């Protein structure tokens, strides 16, 4: 099944591609002849999953998107105090190529404008046999997770036509902000702006910043958290120059643009976004890139105010229903069907917040399901917050699942997500308060599909009870003759905790639930028993005392083999009595095995 995130990106790519505003950057002639229709979007999570659509592998020069990464390297080399002495951290409110130098000192306002970026480049010195620029290129390559190169054509054009940057460098030298000959600094700066990247590369570079400086693909720690913190802070306030206020308000993520048409945005702990589209607005930012960032921030709730919690995988556990059966005692034929086909129903336990990061991990799990999975049970009982993005993506995922012949089932205490999904899609979603009930629903669908209606009987006579399956038909009929029929209405207590052993109860129709006292005043629901199952006999292993309360769920009919009848049977028909106890013991061990598997799951709760 296609990921809902892929389909969503494809949809907004088609919509935003219709924007024809803006013009490509032409001050550098080598950059002027670019196709204005180029448009790519790449979204990379902090665990390395990349979603991409459009021209994401088309190379272009990094330009001003280089600035945060060179600034980070300077901070790593020298520390904040030394770098702060040369370049400030205040928003300038000016365009990218304004002078913006402090009166008297000549210190640039921040490292995102050209004057500050030239200063940051001047702070990178050669080391370990590498020149200053080689170290810059190596850092960019480590962020991208592959070896990057320089466009010599763009570099030569930058050198030939970069008069304003040349003037800025000499002005910085006059204030001793650049301490040596500015010519090598200019060459390094023009080369760093001419590094070739694609949209995929930039998404990984942004995700590396989002991942506290560790590349999510290579696992390499490129920058330590201290420099990353400072870089993202300055990107948030100054990365979009004189459009920074509008960017923070509408996008709400640290961002950086470049005049070649690239834009990156970083949501710490969750995701890195990159967009490439050459036509620029009056601020020097990609028109489509800005529109895409605004749209994703709104639709996927990526604004830092909404996505304030650190992202993590929402998947707590995933397993099929054979690992945690419902506890309903099936006959041998039904049990065989469920053993053969239980893998077709999968339970996915979720936890934490279903904001963007949690939602992404959820839909990724759904998209990666094996082809033979027909039913998906989402256990939402441990989720703290379910955002609108989760409901929308789950609605889209459900449509995709339905198209693939899959059903969705929810486990939640209040049914609120199911209600929201119903409003979103107009189609009811089965929702249950307990896993037992949801798994029973799935088992019944599997039995109806791969078995037959005889495996889901409304009425099971004593002679067909799975508990008595080892006995000969005549022996089962003889036992049935000793039993008494009883009926109960919904909610009636059939057996209460503490009662003495009162016989074995064979359910012939309906259901009962059993509960036991919990560690608090609340009762713990143990299981639901249906037609063909028995209860009451386990009291014999508890000092002849009933350990659970058994209550009717709807109308119930039972046949009771009383304690007195059993005592008489042991006196008059010891062979049949021994056969009965062997059969009940076998059935009890089967149920104990089911309880143990269920208990193993409950440990997580």
N, C-alpha and C positions, 0 to 999 in steps of 0.2 A: 504494500500500500504506500502511495506517495505521502510524504510528510506534509501536514497542513502548512508548515512554515514554508516549504518549497512552493506550494500552490499559492500561498499568500504573496510571497515575493514576486512570483510570476505575474500575479494580478496587478500589484502596484507598479511593477516595472512597465507593464503595458499602458497603464493609465498615465504615469508621469512622463513616459516617452513622448507623449503628445505635446508637452511643453516645448515651445520653440523660442522662448525668450533668451536674451543674452547672446554674446559673441565670444568666440575663442580668443585667447590672449595673443596679441600680435606685436607687442613691443619687442620681443625676441623673434626675429624672422624665422628661425629654424623651427619655431613652434606654431607658426601661423597656418600651415597647410594640414590641419588635422580635420578628420571627419567629425562635424558637429553632431552627428547622430550616434556616435559611440556612447554607450550607456551600460554600465555594469553595477551590480550591487552584490556585495559579499558580507556575510554575517558570520563571525567566528565566535564560538563559545570558549570559555576558559578551559574546557577539557578537550579542545581541538576539533570539535565538529564544525564544519564550514558549510553554510548554505549559500549558494551563488546563482545568479541569473544574469543573462546578458553578456556584455563584453568584458568579462572579469579577467581574461588572460591577455587582453590588449595592453601592450607596454606603453608607458608614458613616463615623463620625468617627474621626480618626486617634488621638486621645487620647495615651497615653504613648509610642506609637511615634514621636511628634514629637520626643521628647527627644534622640535621637542626632543628628538633623539640625540642631536649634538649637545643640546643643553643638558640632557641627562648624563651624557658621557663626561662633560665638564664637571658636573656635580659629583660624579663618582670619583673622578681624578683628584679634585681639589677640595671638596666639601662645600657646604652652603656658604659659610662665612667668606671664603676667598672669592667665590663666584659672585656673591652679593656685593662685594666691594667694587665689582666691575659692571654689573648689570642688575637693575632693580627688579622688583616683582609687582609693580603697580600697573594697572591698565592705563594705556595711553589715551584711549578714545580716538586715536588717529588711524589713518589707513596704513597699510603694511609698509609703505616706503617713505613715510614721514620721518623727519629728523628726530623729534621727540627725545632730546637730550636735556638733562637737568642743568639748569643755569649754574654756572660756576664750575661744576665738576665734569660736565659732559657725559655723565653716566646715563646710558639708555634706560627707558622706562621699564622694558621687559625683554625677554629673550625671544619673543614671538615676532616682533617687528624687525625689519631688516637691520637696523643699527644694533639691536641687541643680539641678533643672530650672528652678525659679523664678529661681535665681541666674544660670543661663546665659541665660535670657530677658532678665534685667535688663542683661546685657552687650551686647545688640544695640542699637545706636543708629541713628538715621536717617542716611541718606547719599544723595547724588546725587538729591535731590528726593523720596526715599522715606522714609516713617516706618520706625521699627524693625520694626513688624509687617509692613509691606508687603515689607520685605527678607526677613523670615522666610518669608512666603507665596511670594515669588518663588523662594527657594531650594528650598522643597518642590516647587514646580511644575517647576523645572529638574531635580530628581531624578526626578520622575514623567514628565517629557517632555510634559506638557500643563498648561494653566492650571487650577489648583485653586481652589476657592471655600470659603466658610465657611458652616456651618449656623447661621443666626442664632437659630433656635429652641433648639438645643443650647447655644449661647453664652449666651443669656439665662438658661437653666436653670442653667448652670455658675455664672454670676455670683450668682444667687439662692440657690443651695444649696451653694456651695463654701466653707463656713465654715472647714473645717480648712486649706485652702490659704490663705485670707485670714489666718488666725492665723499660719501659717508665714511668710508674707511679712512680716508686722509683726515677728515674732521675728527674722527675718533683718535687717530694718532696724535693730533695736535693737543688733545686733552690727556694724552698718555693712557687712555683706556686700552688702545692697542699699543703695546710697548715697543714693538720693533717695526721694521719695514712692512707696510700694509700690503705690498704686492703679493707675497706668498699667501697671506691670509685671504685676499681676494680670490686668488687662484683656487685655494681649497674650498672657499665658499661657493664659487661658481661650479666647481666639480661636484660638491655635495648636492647642489640643486639639480644637477644633470644626471643623477643616479636614476637608472631605469627600474621601474617597478610596475606591477599590475595590481588590479583591484584585490585579487586574492592575497598578494603579498601584504598589502596595506591592512587587510582585515586581520592577518596573523600578527602584524606589528602592533595593531591596536589591541588585540586580544592579549598580547604579551604584557602590555601596560595594565590591562584589566586584571591580569593574573599575577599582580605584584612583581612584575619584571621577569617572570619565568615563561619561556616560550612553550605554548601548550602542545606543539608538535614535537619539538626536539627535547623538551624537558630542561633545556639549558637556562640557568639563571643569568640573564643578560644584564640586568640592573638590580641593585638592592632596593629594598622597599623605601628607604629614606629618599634617594633621588627620584624614585617613581612618584612618591607623594608630592614632592615639590613640582615635578613636571606636570602632573595632572592638575594641580592647583593653578598653575600659571596658564595652562591650556583652558581651564574653565573660565578664567576671568579675561584672558587676552588672546586666546587662540584664533578668534574670529575678528580681531582688530576692532574697527569702529562699528561692527555689527554684533559685538559680544553680548550686549544686553538682550537683544532680540533672540539671539541663539540660546542663551541660558533660559529665557522665559519659555520659548517654544520647544526646545529640544532637551535642555537640562542635563547634558553630559559634557565632560571635557571634549573639546573638538579642535580640529586644525584643518585649514584649507590650503590648497596650492593652486597657483595660476594655470597649471596644466589641466586642471579639471578634477583633481582628486579632493576628497574630503574624508576625514576619519572622525569617529566619535567613540568614546570609551565609557563603558559603564562598569566601574570597578567591581570585581568579584563575579561578573556575569558574562559580558560580551564585548566584542569589538566590531564596529561597523565601518565599512569602507564603501564609498561610492565614487564612480568615475564617469564624468560627463563634461566635455570641454567648454560649452558655452557658459560664460561668467556673468554675474550681476555687477552692479556698480561698486561693490565692496571687494571684488576680485574672487568671489566664491562661486562654485558651480551652482547654477540655477536648479538643475535636477537633483544635485547632491543635497542642497539645502531642503528642497521639497521632500526628498526621500527620508532624510533624517527627521524632519518634523512629523511625517506620516508614521514612521516606525515608532517614534517616541510616544505618539498619541495612541496608536492602535495596540502596541505591545507593552504599554505602560513602562517605558524605559526611563522616563524622567527621574532624576535622582530622588525627588521627593516621594514618588510612588514606589520606586524600587530600592528603597534604602537598605533593606536587609541583604546580607551577603548571599549570593546565589549558591545553591547546592543541588545535587541530584535529589529529586523527589521520590525516587524509587527506593523503597525500603526492602522489598522482596518480591520475587515473581516465581510462580510455581503453577502446576496444573492441578486439577481437582482430584486426581488420584492420590496426591500427597496429603490432602486434607478433605476426605469425603464428608458428606453431610451428616453422617451418623444414622441415616435411614437404613434399616436392615433390609437388604434386597434378597430376592431368591437367587439361586446359583446362576440361572440364565442371565438375570439382570446384572449381577456382579461381573460376569464374563464380558458382557457388552461394555460396561463402564471401564473395566481394565483395558479393553482393546481400544476404546475411543475417548477415555477421559482426558488424554493429552490435548484434545480439541477444545477444551474449556480452560482458559488460563486466568489465574488470579494475579493481579498486580497491586501490591500494597504501596500506598503513597504516604508521605509524611512531610511536615514542614509547610512552607508557603508555596502556593501555586501562583507565583508571579511569573515574570518571563522565564527566568532560569529553571524554576521547577516545572513550568509548563513545557518548556523545550525538552527537558529530559523525559517527561511523560509521553509527549507525542513521538519522540524518537523511539521509545520503547514500543509504542503502538505500531509505528511504521516498520519496525524490524521483526515483527512477529512472523513465525513460520507460516507458510501458505495453508497448512492444514488446520490452523486455529480458527474455530468458528464462533466461539463465544469468549468475550473478554469481560472479566469482573474487575472493576476498579474499586478498591477499598479506600475510602476517603476519610475514615474515622480518625486518622491521626494528622490530618491536614489542619494547619492553623488558620490560614487565610486563602481563600479561593478568589483570585482576581477576575475581572471581566475578561482579560485576555485568555484566561484558562477556559472560561465558559465558551468563548468564541472559537478557540482552537479545538476544544473538545467537540463542539458542534460540527466543525468542519471535519474532524477526524471521524466522527460518527457517520457522516454522510459517505466518506470514503470507505469506511468499514462496511456499511450497508451495500455499497456498490460491489464490494468484494465478497458479499454473502456472509458477513459477520454481524453478530449481535453484541450490544453493549449492555452491561448490567452494573448498577452502582450499589455500593454498601455505604450508607451514611446514616447518621442518627436522626436527622431532621428532614431529610428529603429535599433540602433547599437547592442543591445542585441539579437534581433531577427536574425540579420545577423550573429552574432557569433554563435548562436545556429544552424543556418542553416549549417554553416561550420563544426560545431562539429558533428551534427547528419545526415546531408544530407537531412533533411526533413524540408520544410518551416513551419514557425510558424506564424499564423495570428498576425499582429501587427497594432495598431491603435494609433493615436495621442490623441484621446479624449475618455473619459469613455462612453459618449453617443454612439459613433460609436461601441465600443467594446461590450457594453451591447446590442445594436441593433442586432449585429452579433449573440450573444448568444440567444437572443429572437427568432430570425428567425430560428435557428437550433432547438430550443425547439418546435416551432410551426410546423416545418416540420416533426419532429419526433412524437409528441404527438397530432398534429392536422391533417390538410391536406393542400394541396396546395391552396385550396380556401381561406385559412386564410392568404395567402401571395400573394395577387393579384397584377399583374402589372398594371391593369386598374380597377378603381372603379368609376362607373357611379354615378352621383349625387343622384339618387334614392336609391343607396346602401350606401351612406355616413353615418358613425356612428353618425355624428352630427344631421342628420334628422331621426334617428331611431325612435323617439317617434311619428312621423307623420304617418298618413295613407298613403298607396301607392299612392292614387289619389292626395293627397295634395303634396307629394313629386314630382309627375310628373307635377303638375301645377306650382310649383316653378321652376322646370327645364326648362319649356317652356319660363320662363321670363329671362333666363340667356343667356349670350353671351360666345361663346367659344374663347379662346385665346391660343397661343403657344409661348414658349420662348426657346431660346437656352442657352447652358451652360454659366453661368456667367452673364446673363442678370439680371439687377435690375428690379424687378417687382413692389415693393413698396419701397419708400425711407422715411427716418425719416423726419417728419415735414409736409408731405402731408396731406391734408384734407381727411376725411373718403371717401373712394371710392367704398364702397360696400364689399360684402363678397365673398371671393375667395375659390372655392371648387377645390382641387387638384384631377384630374381624373387619371393622370399618372405622374411618375417622382417624384423628390424631390426638396425641396427648403430649404435654410438655413436662419435663422434670426439672426441678430446681432444688438447690441445696443452700443452707445458710452460708453466707460469705464471711470474710474477716470483719466486715462492718454489719450494720443492721440490714443492709440490702441482701436480697437473695441473688444467687448466681444461676443463670439459666444454663443447664447442662446440655440438653439435647431435645429433639422432637422425635417422637416415635410414631410410626404410621401403621396402617393395616399390614398384618403379617409379622409384626414384632411382638415381643413379650416384655413384661416388667413384673417386679415383685420378688423374683427368685433370688436377687442379689442380697436380700435381707438375711438369707441363711448364712452369708459370710460376714455378717455384721452383728453377731450376737443375737440373731433372730429379730433385729430391730430395723425398721424402714429408715434408710439414710436420706431419702429424697422425698419431696412432695410431688405427686403426680396429679396433673390437672387436665381436664378435657379441653381440647381446642376445637370448638364446634361440637356437633353431635358425635357421640362415640358409642360403639357397641363392642363389648368384650365377652369372652368366654373364660370363666374362672375355674381353675382346678384348685379347690380349696385345700388348706392345710390338712383338714380332716380327711378329705378324699385321698390325699397323697399318703397319709398314715395308713388308711385302710388298704390302699393299693400295695404298700410295702408288706403288709401282712398277708394279703390274699394272692397277689401276683408279683412276687419278688423279681422275676425275670423282666416283666414289663416295667417295674419301678426302676430297676437298674438301667434298662434301655432309655427310660425317660431322663434319668439324671445324666447319663452319658451325652444325650442329645443336647440337654440344656447347658451342660458344661462346655461342649463344643461351641455352642452359640455364644456363651458368655465370653469365651476366649476371643472369638471373632470381634465382639463388641469392645472388649478391652484393648485389642490392637487398634481399633478405630479411635478410641478415646486417647490412647497414647500419641497417635499421630496428630490429633487435634490439639492435645496439650502442648506438644512441641511447638506448634504455631502460636498458641496462647501465651507462651513464655515471652514472645515479642510484644505482647500487648500490655 
